[in-house]
Amino acid sequence: MTDFIVHIIDDNASNRELFQDLMDSDDLPWKSHASALQFLDAFDPEAAGCLILDVRMPRMSGLELLEKLNADGITVPIILATAHSDVPMAIQAMKQGAFDFHEKPIDNKALLDSVHRALDRRRQQAMTAEESVQARTAYDSLTPREVDVYRLVVDGAMNKQIAYELDISQRTVEVHRAKVMEKMGARNLADLIKKHIMLHGAGK
């Protein structure tokens, strides 16, 4: 997750070079694209760290690209580069989920700060996604009886209540409960609840 790529998308070659030099100055890996369509042809969501995206481009604008990525469920942070006259469009994009925007001429330090914050968010997204996959795999490994115990445990039932509900001994509940905690990789009840919410949502 340390090698996430910064995608630079701008139809202006001079702007692309400026952003490329700025990424190089901070040893950040980047790929450069002359259009949104060119970017989409080469896009790998798993490796993308963030986008530096020009608002106004021919054929597909920055806003249209943002809308497409949203529609596809892709949540890579997007930093918009915009002319002063396009600030209302940038504000609209922020409301649609863009991470940040900067007016041209770009303040290099401010843009780098945004890129680092965007990459931090992307790393957190990736970690959460990985944890979710691990939790789903662990949950799927539970036996039917362990699932019964799991559901009652996350509902807050005590061992005695679980034993009564499932018509088994408290000792058997303890064995199943310990197995659930082990398989789910949960250090304690709070950790198990967090994994449950990750898998099933807060209201289930």
C-alpha positions as CSV (number, residue, x, y, z in Angstrom):
1,M,0.0,0.0,0.0
2,T,3.0,2.3,0.1
3,D,3.2,2.3,-3.8
4,F,-0.2,3.8,-4.6
5,I,0.0,5.7,-7.8
6,V,-0.9,9.4,-8.2
7,H,-2.8,9.8,-11.5
8,I,-2.4,13.1,-13.3
9,I,-5.2,13.8,-15.8
10,D,-5.0,17.1,-17.7
11,D,-5.2,17.8,-21.5
12,N,-2.6,20.6,-21.1
13,A,0.9,19.2,-21.5
14,S,2.5,22.0,-19.5
15,N,0.2,21.4,-16.6
16,R,1.0,17.7,-16.7
17,E,4.7,18.3,-16.6
18,L,4.3,20.7,-13.6
19,F,2.4,18.1,-11.7
20,Q,4.9,15.4,-12.7
21,D,7.8,17.4,-11.5
22,L,6.0,18.1,-8.2
23,M,5.4,14.4,-7.6
24,D,9.0,13.6,-8.5
25,S,10.2,16.2,-5.9
26,D,8.5,14.2,-3.2
27,D,9.3,10.7,-4.6
28,L,5.7,9.9,-5.3
29,P,5.0,7.4,-8.1
30,W,2.7,8.9,-10.8
31,K,1.1,8.2,-14.2
32,S,0.1,10.9,-16.6
33,H,-2.9,11.0,-18.9
34,A,-3.8,13.5,-21.6
35,S,-7.6,12.8,-21.2
36,A,-10.1,11.2,-19.0
37,L,-10.7,8.5,-21.6
38,Q,-6.9,7.7,-21.8
39,F,-6.9,7.4,-18.0
40,L,-9.9,5.0,-18.0
41,D,-8.1,2.8,-20.5
42,A,-5.1,2.4,-18.2
43,F,-6.9,2.6,-14.8
44,D,-6.3,-0.1,-12.2
45,P,-8.4,0.8,-9.1
46,E,-6.4,-1.5,-6.8
47,A,-3.1,0.5,-7.5
48,A,-4.6,4.0,-7.7
49,G,-3.8,6.3,-4.8
50,C,-5.5,9.5,-5.9
51,L,-6.3,11.6,-8.9
52,I,-5.2,15.1,-9.8
53,L,-7.9,16.0,-12.2
54,D,-8.4,19.0,-14.5
55,V,-12.1,20.1,-14.4
56,R,-12.4,21.2,-18.1
57,M,-11.2,18.7,-20.7
58,P,-12.6,17.8,-24.1
59,R,-14.7,14.7,-24.7
60,M,-15.1,13.8,-21.0
61,S,-14.8,16.6,-18.4
62,G,-13.4,16.1,-14.9
63,L,-17.0,16.2,-13.5
64,E,-18.1,13.6,-16.0
65,L,-15.2,11.3,-15.0
66,L,-16.1,11.8,-11.3
67,E,-19.7,10.9,-12.0
68,K,-18.6,7.7,-13.8
69,L,-16.3,6.6,-11.0
70,N,-19.1,7.2,-8.5
71,A,-21.5,5.2,-10.6
72,D,-19.0,2.4,-10.8
73,G,-18.6,2.4,-7.0
74,I,-14.9,3.5,-7.2
75,T,-13.9,5.7,-4.2
76,V,-10.3,6.8,-5.1
77,P,-9.8,10.3,-3.7
78,I,-10.0,13.0,-6.4
79,I,-8.2,16.4,-6.2
80,L,-9.5,18.9,-8.7
81,A,-7.3,21.5,-10.5
82,T,-9.5,24.4,-11.6
83,A,-9.4,27.9,-13.0
84,H,-11.0,30.6,-10.9
85,S,-14.1,30.7,-13.2
86,D,-14.7,27.0,-12.6
87,V,-14.8,27.2,-8.8
88,P,-18.6,26.7,-8.8
89,M,-18.0,23.4,-10.7
90,A,-15.4,22.4,-8.2
91,I,-17.8,23.0,-5.3
92,Q,-20.4,20.9,-7.1
93,A,-17.8,18.2,-7.5
94,M,-17.0,18.3,-3.7
95,K,-20.6,17.7,-3.0
96,Q,-20.4,14.7,-5.3
97,G,-17.5,13.3,-3.3
98,A,-14.3,14.9,-4.6
99,F,-11.6,15.1,-2.0
100,D,-10.3,18.6,-2.5
101,F,-9.8,21.3,-5.1
102,H,-7.1,23.9,-5.9
103,E,-7.3,27.0,-8.1
104,K,-4.7,27.6,-10.8
105,P,-2.0,28.8,-10.6
106,I,-1.4,25.9,-8.2
107,D,0.2,26.4,-4.8
108,N,2.7,23.5,-4.9
109,K,3.0,23.0,-1.2
110,A,-0.8,23.1,-0.7
111,L,-1.3,20.6,-3.5
112,L,1.4,18.2,-2.1
113,D,-0.3,18.4,1.3
114,S,-3.6,17.4,-0.4
115,V,-2.0,14.5,-2.2
116,H,-0.5,13.1,1.1
117,R,-3.9,13.4,2.8
118,A,-5.6,11.8,-0.1
119,L,-3.1,8.9,-0.1
120,D,-3.6,8.5,3.7
121,R,-7.3,8.1,3.1
122,R,-6.7,5.7,0.3
123,R,-4.5,3.5,2.5
124,Q,-7.2,3.5,5.1
125,Q,-9.8,2.5,2.5
126,A,-7.5,-0.4,1.4
127,M,-6.9,-1.5,5.0
128,T,-10.6,-1.5,5.7
129,A,-11.4,-3.4,2.5
130,E,-8.7,-6.0,3.4
131,E,-10.1,-6.4,6.9
132,S,-13.6,-6.8,5.6
133,V,-12.4,-9.6,3.2
134,Q,-10.6,-11.3,6.1
135,A,-13.7,-11.0,8.4
136,R,-16.0,-12.5,5.7
137,T,-13.6,-15.4,5.1
138,A,-13.5,-16.1,8.9
139,Y,-17.3,-15.8,9.2
140,D,-17.8,-18.2,6.4
141,S,-15.6,-20.7,8.2
142,L,-17.9,-20.9,11.2
143,T,-20.0,-24.1,11.6
144,P,-23.8,-23.7,11.8
145,R,-23.7,-24.0,15.6
146,E,-20.9,-21.5,15.9
147,V,-23.0,-19.1,13.8
148,D,-25.9,-19.6,16.2
149,V,-23.6,-18.7,19.1
150,Y,-22.0,-15.8,17.2
151,R,-25.3,-14.2,16.6
152,L,-26.4,-14.4,20.2
153,V,-23.0,-13.2,21.4
154,V,-23.1,-10.1,19.2
155,D,-26.7,-9.5,20.4
156,G,-25.3,-9.2,24.0
157,A,-26.5,-12.6,25.3
158,M,-24.7,-14.1,28.2
159,N,-23.5,-17.7,28.2
160,K,-26.4,-18.8,30.4
161,Q,-28.9,-17.2,28.0
162,I,-27.2,-18.7,25.0
163,A,-27.3,-22.2,26.6
164,Y,-31.0,-21.8,27.3
165,E,-31.8,-20.4,23.8
166,L,-29.9,-23.2,22.0
167,D,-30.8,-26.0,24.5
168,I,-27.1,-26.8,25.2
169,S,-24.9,-26.8,28.3
170,Q,-23.0,-23.6,29.3
171,R,-19.8,-25.6,28.9
172,T,-20.7,-26.3,25.3
173,V,-21.5,-22.6,24.8
174,E,-18.0,-21.7,26.2
175,V,-16.3,-24.1,23.8
176,H,-18.3,-22.7,20.8
177,R,-17.7,-19.1,21.9
178,A,-14.0,-19.6,22.3
179,K,-13.9,-21.2,18.8
180,V,-15.9,-18.2,17.4
181,M,-13.4,-15.7,18.9
182,E,-10.5,-17.7,17.6
183,K,-11.8,-18.1,14.0
184,M,-12.9,-14.5,13.8
185,G,-9.5,-13.3,15.1
186,A,-11.3,-11.2,17.8
187,R,-9.3,-10.2,20.8
188,N,-12.4,-9.5,22.9
189,L,-16.2,-8.9,22.6
190,A,-15.7,-5.3,21.4
191,D,-13.5,-6.5,18.6
192,L,-16.0,-9.1,17.6
193,I,-18.8,-6.4,17.5
194,K,-16.6,-4.2,15.2
195,K,-16.1,-7.1,12.8
196,H,-19.9,-7.9,12.9
197,I,-20.7,-4.3,12.1
198,M,-18.1,-4.3,9.2
199,L,-19.9,-7.4,7.8
200,H,-23.5,-6.8,8.5
201,G,-24.0,-3.1,9.4
202,A,-24.8,-1.4,12.6
203,G,-28.5,-2.3,12.7
204,K,-28.2,-6.0,12.3
